């Protein structure tokens, strides 16, 4: 009878270890990021100062558009974007609209997309080939 108890204890210990390993692996799998981000700053092209409250939008035919506003430093984060190709555009009052930029987002990638916007007043005296820039 002592041998049977010992075998049962060993089997229970093995079950506990296997269960703990399975839960550990499942925890790691569920913690994996399956989205990407587009981050950057929006700055005034003439002064280099941040453009506060600019609207940055990521658009894709396969996904709902996502928009965010820039903070006090001109910084923005478009987070939780499923892998896809997006058109990223920027608009701000008093500035010319940035032409959309094609950005490929992959799982767990953080794409940097800094933008310099031209003020609408400065735009009037600038030749047609100069537009807002992505850097």
C-alpha positions in Angstrom: 0.0 0.0 0.0 2.9 2.4 0.7 4.1 2.0 -2.9 0.6 2.9 -4.3 0.5 6.1 -2.2 3.9 7.1 -3.4 2.9 6.5 -7.0 -0.3 8.6 -6.5 1.7 11.4 -4.9 4.2 11.4 -7.8 1.3 11.4 -10.4 -0.3 14.4 -8.5 3.0 16.3 -8.4 3.4 15.7 -12.2 -0.2 16.9 -12.8 0.5 20.1 -10.8 3.7 20.8 -12.7 2.1 20.2 -16.1 -0.9 22.4 -15.2 1.4 25.2 -13.9 3.4 25.0 -17.2 0.3 25.1 -19.3 -1.0 28.1 -17.4 2.4 29.8 -17.7 2.5 29.3 -21.5 -1.1 30.4 -21.9 -0.3 33.6 -19.9 2.6 34.4 -22.2 0.6 33.7 -25.3 -2.3 36.0 -24.2 0.2 38.8 -23.3 1.6 38.9 -26.9 0.8 42.1 -28.8 -1.1 41.5 -32.0 -1.3 45.2 -33.1 1.1 48.0 -34.0 1.4 51.7 -33.5 2.1 54.9 -35.5 3.8 57.6 -33.4 5.3 60.9 -34.0 5.3 64.7 -33.6 3.5 67.4 -35.6 5.6 70.6 -35.8 5.3 73.9 -37.5 7.5 73.8 -40.6 8.7 77.4 -40.2 9.2 77.7 -36.4 9.8 74.1 -35.4 7.3 74.6 -32.6 4.8 71.8 -31.7 1.3 72.0 -33.3 -1.0 71.4 -30.4 -4.4 69.8 -31.0 -3.7 68.7 -34.6 -5.9 65.7 -35.7 -3.9 62.7 -36.9 -5.9 60.0 -38.7 -5.0 56.5 -39.8 -7.4 55.2 -42.6 -7.6 51.8 -44.2 -10.4 50.2 -46.3 -10.1 47.1 -44.1 -10.4 49.0 -40.8 -12.4 51.8 -39.1 -10.5 55.1 -39.2 -8.7 56.0 -36.0 -8.0 59.6 -35.1 -6.1 61.2 -32.2 -5.1 64.8 -31.2 -1.6 65.9 -30.6 -0.6 66.8 -27.0 1.2 69.9 -25.7 4.4 68.8 -27.3 2.9 67.9 -30.7 3.2 64.2 -29.9 0.6 61.6 -30.9 0.1 57.8 -30.7 -2.2 55.9 -33.0 -2.3 52.6 -30.9 -3.8 49.2 -31.3 -3.7 49.2 -35.1 -4.2 45.7 -36.6 -1.5 44.8 -39.2 -2.4 46.6 -42.4 -1.5 49.4 -44.8 -2.8 52.8 -43.6 -3.1 56.3 -45.0 -2.0 58.7 -42.2 -3.1 62.3 -42.6 -2.8 65.4 -40.4 -5.1 68.4 -40.1 -4.8 71.5 -37.9 -6.6 74.8 -38.0 -4.5 77.5 -39.6 -2.3 74.9 -41.4 -2.4 73.3 -44.8 -3.6 69.7 -44.7 -0.9 67.1 -45.1 -1.1 64.8 -48.0 -1.8 61.2 -46.7 1.2 59.1 -46.2 1.2 55.4 -46.9 2.3 53.5 -43.7 2.6 49.7 -43.3 1.9 48.6 -39.7 3.0 45.1 -38.6 2.5 43.2 -35.3 4.4 44.8 -32.4 5.9 47.5 -34.6 6.1 51.1 -33.6 6.3 53.2 -36.8 7.7 56.8 -36.4 5.9 59.4 -38.6 7.0 63.0 -37.8 5.2 65.7 -39.7 6.0 69.4 -40.4 3.0 71.5 -41.4 3.0 74.8 -43.3 0.8 77.5 -41.9 -2.0 78.5 -44.3 -0.7 82.1 -44.4 2.9 81.0 -45.3 1.4 78.7 -47.9 0.0 81.6 -49.9 3.5 82.9 -50.8 5.1 79.5 -51.5 5.3 77.9 -54.9 2.9 75.0 -55.6 5.5 72.2 -55.3 6.1 72.8 -51.6 3.6 71.1 -49.3 3.5 69.7 -45.8 6.2 67.1 -45.2 6.6 63.8 -43.5 10.0 63.1 -41.9 
